[in-house]
Structures are given as C-alpha cells and as structure tokens.
Amino acid sequence: CLGSSEYPPRDIEDADGLPNHAGKVLRMAVEGGANAQPGPGAPLPAQPFVFGTGVRNPGGLLSHPLTGQLYVSDRADGVSAEISIVDTGSNLGWPCLEGASINTGAAACLSASTPQTVYNYHPGWRHPLVAHPGNGLVVTGLHAYTGLGYPAAYYGDVFYLLRDSARIHRVDLEPP
C-alpha cells in the first residue's frame, strides 16, 4: 500500500492457478452459449477480464443512463461503506483503504499512516464519491433519477439507501 506496486497482493489465492478476480469489477464478452471471454481492449493486460479493481464487497452497480458512468456501492468491513466511480483500469484502494479511511484490519501495517499518504504513493487511485463511516453498513438501491416528477435540480442525480435506514440519500451531480 505504501510501495510502488499499483495493485497490492490480496490474501485470497485461486487454487486453479487462474488470475484472482476477488475485489474486481469484471468485463466480459458473451456470445450465445459460449464461455465468457474478456471484452476487447483490456485495460489491465495481465488480467484481461478486469475493468476496475480495489473493491471489497460490492453491493450494487449503476450504469448512469445519461452519462454511461459506472458507479459501485461497496459494503463496509468495519470502517466505511462507500459509493465510488469505476473508470477503465481504476483502483478504488481496497485492501489498503476503505471509504475515506485506512483499513487497519486488512492492512495493519498502515495503522500509523493517513489515507493521503497512501494516495500520495498511488495518485491514480480513485477517491470514493461518498463514504459512510460505520461497521457493517451496506449501501443499496443505487438509482439515477431521470424523471420529471421531482424538482429539476434532482435530474441526473444518484439516489441510494443505507440498509436498515429509512432515509433516502442523494448524490448531487453536475448536470450531464
């Protein structure tokens, strides 16, 4: 997390010798009944199925209907649940970071570090769009509003829920 490696090693090992897909958003080309193949133009040539990495336990994906931007909700592992934007080849920071915080459970070596220190080593890593501190929080129900029933200021914004909460949250986005 504090070194030059863009993708720190993960604890989970695949027994079959194939690349580890844990913590990644995958991209596939599926044709009829054939096995899935990597989509064209792999952003990470060493792992051709991977579109983005650095997620822990994604709870939902949203492809924004107006912009095509991909959003992912990631469940908290004791520190912070988050919503992030996934770009081609992006890294969202797991297992080093969780939300806008250091994840000392998965990366105990960082206990004396700050998130900004980790981002300084990895300036290309994406910061979360929204982070909700707390143990076991789950962001769910990602939705982009494109209707006409609410104020025009909400058009194109992303809405979501926190599981076990009665509140609807809104990410105020600039108009596309």
C-alpha positions in Angstrom: 0.0 0.0 0.0 2.9 2.3 0.6 5.1 0.9 -2.1 5.2 1.3 -5.9 3.0 -1.7 -6.7 -0.2 -0.4 -8.2 -2.1 -3.5 -7.2 -1.1 -4.8 -3.8 -1.3 -8.6 -3.3 -4.5 -10.0 -2.0 -4.9 -12.6 0.7 -7.2 -14.8 -1.3 -5.5 -17.3 -3.7 -7.1 -19.1 -6.5 -6.4 -22.9 -6.3 -6.7 -23.4 -10.0 -3.8 -21.0 -10.9 -6.1 -18.6 -12.8 -5.8 -14.8 -12.1 -7.6 -13.8 -8.9 -10.8 -11.9 -9.6 -11.6 -11.0 -6.0 -12.2 -7.3 -5.4 -12.5 -6.5 -9.1 -15.2 -5.3 -11.4 -15.1 -7.6 -14.4 -15.8 -7.0 -18.1 -16.9 -9.9 -20.4 -17.9 -10.6 -23.9 -20.6 -13.3 -24.1 -21.7 -14.8 -27.3 -24.6 -17.3 -27.2 -23.8 -20.4 -25.1 -20.0 -20.0 -25.4 -17.9 -19.4 -22.3 -17.4 -15.7 -21.5 -14.3 -14.1 -23.0 -12.5 -10.9 -22.0 -14.0 -7.8 -23.6 -12.0 -6.1 -26.3 -9.3 -3.6 -25.3 -8.3 -4.9 -21.8 -7.3 -2.0 -19.5 -5.1 -4.3 -17.4 -3.4 -6.7 -19.9 -2.2 -9.1 -17.1 -5.8 -9.6 -16.1 -7.9 -9.2 -19.3 -11.3 -9.7 -17.6 -10.7 -6.8 -15.2 -12.3 -3.4 -15.8 -11.5 -1.9 -12.4 -10.1 -3.1 -9.1 -9.9 -2.2 -5.4 -13.4 -3.1 -4.2 -14.1 -5.3 -1.2 -17.7 -6.4 -1.3 -19.7 -4.6 -4.0 -23.4 -4.5 -3.2 -24.6 -2.9 -6.5 -23.6 -1.4 -9.8 -25.2 1.5 -11.6 -24.6 2.5 -15.2 -25.8 6.1 -15.3 -28.4 6.3 -18.1 -27.4 9.8 -19.2 -23.6 9.6 -19.0 -22.7 5.8 -19.1 -20.6 6.4 -16.0 -20.3 3.3 -13.8 -21.0 3.6 -10.0 -20.3 0.8 -7.5 -21.5 0.6 -3.9 -19.1 -1.2 -1.5 -20.0 -2.7 1.8 -18.1 -1.6 4.9 -15.7 -4.1 6.6 -15.8 -2.3 9.9 -14.6 1.2 8.7 -16.7 2.8 6.0 -19.3 1.9 3.3 -18.8 3.8 0.0 -20.0 4.7 -3.4 -17.3 5.1 -6.0 -16.9 5.7 -9.7 -15.3 2.9 -11.7 -13.3 4.1 -14.7 -11.4 1.8 -17.1 -8.4 0.3 -15.2 -9.2 2.3 -12.0 -8.2 1.2 -8.5 -10.5 2.1 -5.6 -8.0 1.3 -2.9 -9.0 -2.0 -1.2 -7.4 -3.6 0.8 -5.4 -0.5 1.8 -8.3 1.9 2.1 -12.0 1.6 2.9 -14.1 4.6 2.1 -12.0 7.6 3.0 -10.1 5.8 5.8 -7.3 3.4 6.4 -8.4 -0.2 6.7 -6.2 -1.4 9.6 -8.0 -4.8 9.6 -6.8 -5.8 6.2 -3.7 -3.6 6.1 -2.4 -3.5 9.7 0.9 -2.1 8.5 -0.8 1.2 7.8 -2.0 1.9 11.3 0.3 4.9 11.6 -0.5 6.2 8.1 -3.1 8.5 6.7 -5.3 8.0 3.6 -3.5 10.9 2.0 -0.1 9.2 2.5 -1.5 6.1 0.6 -2.9 8.3 -2.2 0.4 10.1 -2.5 2.0 6.7 -3.3 -0.8 6.0 -5.7 -2.1 9.3 -7.2 -4.1 7.4 -9.9 -6.3 5.7 -7.3 -9.9 6.9 -7.2 -11.2 8.6 -4.0 -14.7 7.5 -3.0 -17.5 9.7 -4.2 -19.4 9.2 -0.9 -18.3 7.4 2.4 -20.4 6.5 5.3 -18.3 5.6 8.4 -19.6 2.7 10.5 -19.3 -1.1 11.0 -21.3 -3.3 8.7 -23.0 -0.6 6.7 -24.4 -1.5 3.3 -25.2 0.9 0.5 -28.0 -0.4 -1.7 -30.6 0.7 -4.2 -28.3 2.9 -6.5 -30.5 4.7 -8.9 -30.1 7.7 -11.3 -33.2 9.9 -11.4 -34.2 10.9 -14.9 -37.9 11.6 -14.4 -39.9 14.8 -14.4 -41.8 14.4 -11.1 -39.3 16.0 -8.8 -37.5 19.4 -8.9 -35.3 19.9 -11.9 -32.3 20.2 -9.6 -32.6 16.4 -9.0 -32.4 15.4 -12.6 -29.5 13.1 -13.3 -28.5 12.8 -9.6 -27.8 9.4 -8.0 -30.0 8.3 -5.1 -29.3 5.4 -2.7 -30.3 3.8 0.6 -28.3 2.5 3.6 -29.7 -0.9 4.6 -31.7 -0.7 7.8 -32.3 3.0 7.4 -35.4 4.8 6.4 -33.6 7.8 4.8 -33.0 8.2 1.0 -29.6 9.8 0.3 -28.8 11.9 -2.8 -25.5 12.5 -4.6 -25.8 15.9 -6.1 -24.1 15.6 -9.5 -23.5 18.4 -12.1 -25.9 18.2 -15.0 -24.5 15.9 -17.8 
